[in-house]
Amino acid sequence: MGSGTRVRRTIEEKRRIVELSLEAGASVARIAQAEGVNANQIFQWRRAYRSGGLIPRSERSTALLPVVIREREEHVPEAEEPEEPASPQEAATGSGMINIEFPGRALVSIECGASPEVVRAIIESLRR
């Protein structure tokens, strides 16, 4: 490989190199030399590996995000008798709205009855 030639490594290759460097007694300098990579690059990949940044797209899952529940301003009087839990059919036809905020990017309001496929597509596009 000549000087100035950039080699694009796949996530799998980066993970393999990082995992080699994490083995007991491994020398980052020797691994870097054997793999044709700068040792500083391996240290950068190790930080990404530890923070979950070297996961192939096929293995990524949706992360849990913090949720903030805000009370409505209007006061709803409490029922004298506890209500029976709603059946799945009643829950699906109830009223309500969910607001999902992507700080600095978007606020998505989802009303009851929204298509799960559409909601999923919108959220996936905003995650990128």
C-alpha positions in Angstrom: 0.0 0.0 0.0 1.3 3.4 -1.0 1.4 6.5 1.2 -1.8 8.4 1.1 -3.9 5.4 0.1 -7.0 5.2 2.3 -8.3 1.8 3.1 -12.0 1.6 4.1 -12.5 -1.1 6.7 -15.8 -2.7 7.4 -17.3 -2.7 10.9 -16.5 -6.4 11.1 -12.8 -5.8 10.3 -12.6 -3.0 12.8 -14.3 -5.2 15.5 -11.9 -8.1 14.7 -8.8 -5.8 15.1 -10.2 -4.2 18.3 -11.0 -7.6 19.8 -7.4 -8.8 19.0 -6.1 -5.7 20.8 -8.2 -6.4 23.8 -6.8 -9.9 24.4 -4.6 -10.4 27.4 -1.0 -9.5 26.6 -1.8 -8.1 23.2 0.4 -5.3 21.9 -1.6 -2.6 20.0 1.6 -1.5 18.2 2.2 -5.1 16.9 -1.4 -5.6 15.9 -1.4 -2.2 14.1 1.7 -3.1 12.2 0.4 -6.5 11.3 -2.9 -5.1 10.1 -1.5 -2.1 8.3 -3.3 0.4 10.6 -2.0 3.3 12.7 -2.0 2.4 16.4 -3.9 5.6 17.2 -6.7 4.4 14.9 -7.0 1.2 16.9 -7.4 3.2 20.1 -10.1 5.3 18.4 -11.9 2.1 17.3 -11.6 0.7 20.8 -13.4 3.8 22.2 -16.1 3.3 19.6 -16.3 -0.4 20.4 -16.8 0.3 24.1 -19.5 2.8 23.5 -21.4 0.5 21.2 -20.4 2.3 18.0 -19.0 -0.8 16.2 -22.2 -2.8 15.9 -23.1 -3.9 12.4 -26.5 -2.4 11.2 -27.9 -5.9 11.0 -27.3 -6.4 14.8 -28.5 -2.9 15.9 -31.6 -2.7 18.0 -33.8 0.1 18.9 -32.5 1.8 22.0 -34.7 2.8 24.9 -35.1 6.5 25.2 -36.0 8.6 28.3 -39.7 9.3 28.5 -41.3 12.4 30.2 -44.9 12.2 31.1 -46.7 15.5 31.5 -50.0 15.9 33.3 -52.8 17.6 31.4 -53.8 21.0 32.6 -57.5 20.1 33.0 -58.6 18.3 36.1 -60.5 15.1 35.7 -62.5 14.1 38.8 -61.7 10.8 40.3 -64.3 8.0 40.0 -65.9 6.9 43.2 -65.4 3.2 42.3 -62.3 1.9 40.6 -62.8 1.3 36.9 -62.3 -2.1 35.4 -59.3 -2.2 33.1 -60.1 -1.5 29.5 -60.3 -4.5 27.1 -57.7 -4.5 24.3 -60.5 -3.5 21.9 -61.5 -0.5 24.1 -57.8 0.5 24.5 -57.3 0.5 20.8 -60.3 2.8 20.1 -59.6 5.2 23.0 -58.5 8.7 22.6 -55.1 10.0 23.3 -51.9 11.4 21.8 -48.2 10.7 22.2 -45.6 13.4 21.6 -42.1 12.3 20.8 -39.5 15.0 20.8 -36.1 14.7 19.1 -34.4 17.7 20.7 -33.4 20.3 18.2 -34.8 18.2 15.3 -38.5 17.5 15.5 -41.6 17.0 17.6 -43.8 14.1 16.4 -47.4 14.0 17.7 -49.1 10.6 17.2 -52.8 10.3 17.7 -54.7 7.2 18.6 -55.3 5.0 15.6 -52.1 6.0 13.7 -50.7 3.3 11.5 -47.8 1.6 13.3 -46.0 1.2 10.0 -46.1 4.9 9.3 -45.0 5.8 12.8 -42.1 3.3 12.6 -41.0 4.8 9.2 -41.1 8.3 10.6 -39.2 7.5 13.7 -36.6 5.5 11.8 -36.0 8.4 9.4 -35.5 10.8 12.3 -33.0 8.5 14.0 -30.6 8.8 11.1 
